[in-house]
Amino acid sequence: MYLLLSGEGATDIGCCNPAADGCDADGFKAGPMAWVADKLIEKYIDIKQSYEISHINTGGVSFVSEGFLASNRPAPVKKAMELRGKKKPAETQCYFENARTLAMAAKQKSEEIKGAVVAVLFRDADGTASAGRGNWRDKYASIVKGFAAEDYDLGVAMLPNPKSEAWLLCAVKPNAYQHCEALEQESGNDRRANPLKTQLANALNNKSSTDQINVLVQDDSIDVLRIDMPSYNTFKADLERAVRLAVGIPE
């Protein structure tokens, strides 16, 4: 099994180093969300193989940027437009198209490696409290339908609500892993008073750089199996389904 990841920047999924629209493992600098996905996959595969293996550490990962997805967007097709649905909010179309493009890139990578490729599309939902879960649901549905438009069963939406700091904060706040659903009611706007980014930094005593958070995930100080909130649980379930399908673990 192989991973193809795409995100928004160095502080979430990661980036290419040096900067590029795409890279394989030797040029990929993983961010916290990449390590979260990688750690979950280790635990899922361990169900069958009785040992842990990091796809990031063993070179089983590639990355493509937002810019790559925008530049390589496929032409609209009737099937895709039908799947997208007439009532889908226009502002979620980019999520649909990003998923289509990532699915196509994953198919190409699968042909190159002669194996299964799990494609993970990260986006912050960036919702406001007033938008509620409806905003998240529309974006999530658009990503799912984008993968479906390309008949790609190994695509996974990684869509924190409202943003990735909420998932991480669940694990490091004073009452860690408890009542984390309330974090999804926070604003995704960093200009608001006491934004999630500040709350995360405070909970970590300002030891909250990308590299520092990466270590917390890698050494299980942040337990990826204990984070419990709706958007995370959806991602976790979807990722497990894709991994089981990719490596042949029965449902």
N, C-alpha and C positions, 0 to 999 in steps of 0.2 A: 504493500500500500504506500501511497505517496500523497503529499499535501500540496495544494496550490492555494495560497493565501492572497487576499487583497484587502487593504484597509485605507484609512484616511491619512495616516502619518506615523512618524517614528514613535510617538508615545502610545499608540494603540497596538496595531498588528506589527508594525515595524517599517523598515525601509531598506533600500539597496544602499550599500556603502562600497564604492563611491555611488553617488546619486545616479539613478537610472530608472527607466520605466519598468524594467523587469530584471530579475536575477535569479540564479539558482542558489543553493545553500552557501556556497563559498563567498557570495557577495551579499548575503542577506543578514541584516542586523535585526534580530527579533525583538519585538516589544512585548509588554505584559500580556496582551490578549493572545498573541501567538503562543506564549508559554502556557497560558491557561488552556488553550485548545490542545496543545501538545501533551500537557500533563493529563488531561482527561482521556486522550486517546491511549496513552500508556496504560491507564487503569482499565480501559475497556478491552484492549488487546490482551491484557494480563489474564482476563477471564479464560482465555483459550490457551495461552502459551506459557503461563506460569513464570514469566519474567517481564521486566519493564524495558521499553526501548523508546528513546526519544527520537522522533523524526527530525527534529531540529539538529540535535547533536550528531546524528548519523548521516546527515546530508539528504534526507528524504523529503525535501521541501523546496518549493520555488515561490516567488512573490511577483505580483504585478501591481502597479500603482493605479490610482484613480485616473491619472493621465493616460495610461495605457488603455484602460477600459473606455475612456472617452474617445480616444483616437481610433480604436478598433471596433467601434460599435457596428454591428451588422445591419444590413438594410432591413427595413420593416418587412415582415411577411404576414400573410393573411392569418395563418395559424396563430402566430404570436399575438397579433392584435386581438384575435378572438379570445385568447386566454387572458389577455390583459383586462378585458371586460369594459363595457361601455360606461359603467358607472364609477370606474376607478378615478380617484382624484388626480388631476393633472400633475400636481407637484410630486407624486410618487412615481412618475414614469421613469425617472432616471434610475430608481432602484430596480425596476423591472429590466431596463436595458443593461444596467451593470451586471445583473445576474446572467442575462443572456450571453453577454460577452465573456464573462468569466467561465461559463459552461463551455463555450466554444474553445477557449484557451485550455481548459482542463481536458477536453477531448483530444486536442492536439498533443498535449503532454502525455496523455495515456498511450497514444500511438508511439511516441518516442520511447517511453520506458517499457512498453509492453506490459502494462499493469494498471491496477485501479488507482484513480486519483480522486481524493476527496477535496472538493473546492469549498473554501470558507470565505464568504463575503462579509466583512465587518463594516458596519456603519453605526455611528451614534444616532439614536432616534431623535435626540435634541429637542424633545417636546417640552412644552411649558405645562405647569400644573393644570391650567385651564383646558388644555387640549386633551388631557387624560389619556387613557389607553386606546382610544379610538385612533389617535394619531399613530401610535405604535402599530396597531393592528393593520392599518392601511399599508404602512411601509413594509411590514413583515410579509403580508400577503403578496405585495408586488414582487419581492425577492423570490418567494416560493414559486410564483407563476412565471417569473423570468427563467428560472431553472427548468420548469416544466415545459416552457415553450421550446426549449432545445432538447427535450426528452433526456434530461440529465438527472439521474436518480441520486447522485452522490454530491449534490450541492446543498450547502448549509448556510442559513442566515444567522449571522452573529450580530444581534441588534440590541445592545443594552438600552434600557429605558430608565432615565433619559440619556445616560451616557456611561462610558466604561468606569468612571470613577465611582459610580454607585455600586457596581458589582464588587470592586475592590474594597470599598468602604464597609460593605457588609461584613467582610472578614477581619477588619482591623479596628473597628469602632469599639468603644469600651464594653458593650454587651455584644461581643462578636457573634455573628450568625443568627442573632435573635431579632425578630420583628423587622426583617429587611424589606418587606413589601412596602413599608412606608417610604423608603428611599425612592421608589418609583414615582412618588408624588412631588419630588423635588423638581425645581426648574433646571433645565439644561443650559440656561443662560449664565455664562461665567461673569456677567456684569451685575448679576443680582447680589444682594447682601448675603454673605456667607455661602458662596457657591460650593458645589460638591468638590471641586478641585481644592479649595481651601480647607474644607472639612477633612479631606483625605490627608492633606499635608499635616494638619493639626493632629490627627489620630496617629500619624507616624512620626511625630516630633520633628517634622520637616525633613525627615529622611525618606523623601518621596520622589527621588529622581527615577527616571525610567530604569536605569541599571539597578538601583536599590530595590525597586518593586519586582523586577525580574528575578532577583535572588530570592525574595520572599515566596514567589510562586514555585521556583525550582526546588527549594528546600522544604516545601510543604508548610512553611509558616502561614501561608495563605492556602487553606485546604480547599481545593477546587470542588470537592465532593460535598462540602458542607454549605456552600453559598446557596441560599434559598430565597428566591424572589421570582416573580412570574416570568420576566423576560429571560432571565438566566436559565430557569428550568426548561423553558421552551428550547433554547439553544442546546442545552445539555442533552435533552431527549432527541433532538434532531441530529446532533453529532453522533450520538450512540447508534442511532438507526443507520446512518451512513457508514459508520465504521463496521458495524456488524455485516452490512451488505457487502462492503468492500473486501472483507477478509473471510467471509463465509461463516460467521458465528450465527447459529440459529436464533430466531426471535424467542 
